Amino acid sequence: MIHPSILRKQKIIIAILSLLILLTFFWGTGIGSAAIPYNQVLPALFGHGDFQVNFILFDVRLPRILITLLAGMALAVSGAVLQGITKNDLADPGIIGINSGAGVAIAIFYLFFPIDQATFSYMMPVVAFIGAFLTAALIYIFAINKKTGMEPVKLVLVGVGFSMALSGLMIVIISAAEKQKVDFIAKWLSGDIWGTSWPFVWAILPWVILLIPFTLFKANRLNLLGVSEPLGIGVGLSIEKERLTLLFAAVALASAAVSITGGIAFVGLIAPHLAKQLIGPRHQLFMPIAILIGGWLLMIADLIGHNLISYAEFPAGVMIALIGAPYFIYLLLKRV
């Protein structure tokens, strides 16, 4: 039973974060190299803008903002699930190799397979998922113990090893490719949001709509996995089955996000941690907050990176890393 005061606190935090997202969304629609006066943004959103304003707003700004919002939400949920099933607060799809597996699959697909422009945006999440899933399966196999099942700490360590190995494999693959195609992969690796048109919004949207509610539905099972496996077994929970199902969902969300945004890490690390600090460790309480934090974090990182300096643009992945790397070190030192 959750105390009503905690539920009230959760609602207040969600309302504040939702307002923050709306304000950032509104700010992002007007800022840029071709600035739109904010008194023209709302009329344009309701169909009363001129051709130039409509083009900038609907064809350039809105798809990019929505992609960063959706991808940030997906990465936050993926990180929360991975931390829950591994019992390790340092777990993140970018740190334990899932993003790297998706990146290798994307590189191979983009560099060596014929590309159909009509289906390219929809194929990228599928290709990324295949690469990420194969990587996660190998990590799981190496981390499992025949007697005790999956060892959460070992899973993280094996994942870090896979991440390093796959990064090396990526360099080997790039060295054999054409320069023009290598530029795209380099952009992907830096976490520069490259899928910025409406087809990419429609490509990531089904993954978010289906899998985020699914993981929220599994919140109580994540609580049991994170607190006490014997208790979970005692109430009839199939531990390994639940872990595999949730791992599958986490991999799918992360791969769908990074296939469009590039190799962005640390969102899945930071967002769940901040949410837990605000409301506590119960998944049904902190996951909705983490979703909003993740979406806002990637959205604001991309907006700041592209507008901080007029003559230069910083990829969102770099902006997130500037925050995430010190935070990761802090968490690491806190556990020692």
N, C-alpha and C positions, 0 to 999 in steps of 0.2 A: 504493500500500500504506500503510495507516494503522498507525502504531506501536501495539502492544498497550497501552502505558502510557497513550496518549491515549484509547483505547477504554475502559480501566479508569476513567480520570478522568471520561469522559462518563457512565458507569454510576453513579458515585458522585454526580455532580451531579444526575442524573435521580432517583436515590433520595432525595436531600435535598429536592429540589423537590416530589416526590410526597408526602413526609412533611409538608412545609410546607402543601401543598394540603389534605391530610387533616385536619391540625390546624385550619386556617382553616375548613374545612367544618364540623368539629365545633363550633368556637367560634360559627359563624354560626347553627347550629341552636338554640342556647340563648339568644343575646343578642337583645334587642329590647324593644319596649314591653310585650309580654306575655312575660316571661322564663320559660324552661323550665329547671328544675333539671337540671344535666348528668347526674345519676345516673338521670334519667328518660328521657334522650334515647336511649341505646342500647336499652333495653327497648322503647321506642316504635318504633324503627327495625325491630325484629324482631317487631312486631305485638303488643306487650304493654302499650301505653299506653292511658290513658283517652280518652274522646271529645274533651275539650278539648285535650289534648296532641297527639293525632293530627291534629286539625283545624289547629292552629297549625303543626305540623311539616310535614305532607304537603300541605296546601292553600295555605299561605302561605310558609313558609321554603324548603323544598326546591326548588320550581320556580324561585324567584328565584336561589338559589345556583347551580343547574345552568345556568341561562341565562347568568349572568355568566361562569361557567367556560367554557362552550362558545363564547360570543361572544368572549371574550378570546383563546381559542385560535385562532379563525378570523381575528381581526384581526392576531394575531401572524404567522400564516403568510402572510396577504395582504401585510403589510409586508415580510416577508423575500423574498417572490417579486418584489415591485415593486422593491426595492433591488437584487436580483440582475439583473433584466432591464434596468434603467435604469443600472446601475453607479453609482448615486448613493445614498449612505448617508442622505440626507435624505428619501428617498421614503417616503410613508405614504399609505394610502387617504384619510385625513382631510385631508391637506395638499395633495394634487395633484388634488382635485376629485371623486373617486369617491364619497365620502360625500355631498357636496353634490348630485351628480346623483341619488343614491338618495333624498335628502331631498325634492328637488323633485317627483320621481315620486310619493312617498308623500303629499305635501301635496296634489297635484292629485287623486290617487285618493281620499283621505280627505275632502277638502272638496267635491268636485264630482261624485262618482260614488255611486250607491246602494250601500250596504254590506250584504252578507249576513253576519249574525253567525256563522253556522255555519262559513263558510269564510274569515272575515276573517283569522285568525291565519296561515292557510296562503297566503293571497293576498299578504300584506305582503312576504315575501321575494321573491316573483316580481315584484311591482310594483317593488320597490327594485332588483332585478337589471336589469330593463328600463331604468330610468332611469340606473343606474350604467353599464350596458353602452353605451348610446347616448352618454353623456358620454365614456367611455373611447375609443369609436370616433372621436369628433370630436377628442379630444386626440391620438390616434394619427395621424389624418389630417394635423393641423396640424404634428405633430412629425416627419413622415417627409420624407426627402429622396430625390428620384427617383434620384440617383446612389449615395448611400451608405446608403440605407435609413433606419431610425429613428435619430434622434439622441437618446440618452438624456438629456443635459442639457436639451435643448430640450423634451423630453417633460415634465420636471418643471416647467420655467418656464411652459409652456403650461397644465399642470394647475393651477398656482397661480392663473393668470389666470382659468381656467374656474371655479375654486372661488369667487373673489371675485364673478364675474359671476352665478353661480348663487345665491349668498347674496343678492345684490340682487334677483334674480328671485323668490326666496322671500318677501322683504318685500312685493313687489308682489302676489303671490298671496294672502298673508295679509290684506292690507289690504282685499280684496274678499270676505272670508269672515265667517261668523257668529262671535260672540265665543266661544261654547261650543266650537266646533271649533278656533278659534285657540288656545285654552288647551292642547289636545292637541298641536298643532304646536309651541307654545312649549316644552312639556315635552319633546318629541322633540328639539328643537334643543339643549336644555341637557344632553342625555345622561342624563336621568333614566330609569332602567330602568322601562319601562312595561308590557312584556309579561311578566307575572309569574305566569302560570298554566300548567298542564300542556300545553294545546294549543300554546303557543308553544315549549315544549321540543321537542315532536314536530315542529314546523314547522322549527326550525333544525337538528335532529339529522341528517336525511338529507344536508344540504349538508356538514356537518362530517365525517360518516362516509365520504362518497364523495370529497370533494375534498382533505382533508388527506392521506390515504394516496397520492392521485394526485400531489400536489406533492412528497411525500417520495420517491416513485418517480422523479420528475424531478430529484432533487437534483444528480446528476452533470451533467446538462445545464445546470443553473443555474451550476455551477462553470465550465463551458466558456464560457457566455455572459458571465460576469463577469470572466473572466481573459483569454481570447484568442479573438476571433471567427475569425481565420484558422486557428487550431488546431481549432476546432469544425467549420469547413468541411472541413478536411483529414481529419477522422475521419468525414465523411459527415453532419454535422449540418445540417439545414435551419434556418438562423438565424431567418429571419422567421417561419417556421411555428411554431417552438418558442416564440418570443417571444409570438406571438398566442395560442397555446394556454395558456401560463402566465399571460398577462395576463387571459384569459378566466376562469381558475380564481381568480386573485387578486380580480377584480371580483366574482365570484359569492360568494366567502367574505365579503368585506367587506360587500356589500349584504345578505346573509342576516343578518349580525350586527347591523348598524346599523338594519335594519328593525324589530328587536325591542328593542334597547337604546337607540336614539336616536343622535344625532350625536356619537359618541365618537371623538376623534382621539388620536394619540400612542401608543396601545398598539402599533400596528404599527411605530412608530419605535423605541420604547424596548426592547421585548422582543428583537428580533433583535440590537440593539447589545449589550445585556447578555450575551446568549448568546455572541456572537463574542468578547467580552472574556474569558469564562470558558473557552472551548474552542477558539477559532480560527475562521477564515473559511470552512472547508469546510461546504457546506450540509448534507451528510449527518450532520455532527457537531453543528452548532449549531441546526439547525431543530427537532429533538425537544426541545431545552432551551428554545428560544424559545417553543414551543407551551405548555410548562408555565409559563414566566414570564408569558406573556400571560394565560393563564387565571387564575393566582393574582393578578396585578396588578389585573385588573378585579374579581375577587371581593373582594379586600381593600379596594379603593377604594369599592365599593358598601357594604360592611359598615361601614367607618369613616364614610362620608358620612351614613349613616342612623342611626348610634349615637354620633357624636362629641358632639353636644349634644342633650340630652333634648327641648328644645322646638323644634328646627329640624332640617331634613334638607337635606343638600347632595347634588346629583346626582352620580352616579359620573363623568360627563363633566367636571364642574368639578374633582373631586378629581384625576382623571388629568391635566387641563390644568395644575393647580398644580405637578405634577411634570414634565410633558412640555414645557411652554413653556420653562422655564429650560434643560432638557436639549437642546431644539432649538437654542436660542441658543448653548449651549456647543459643540455640534457644528458650527454655522455658523461660529463664531469659530475653531474648531480647523482648519477647512478654508481659512480666509483666509490 
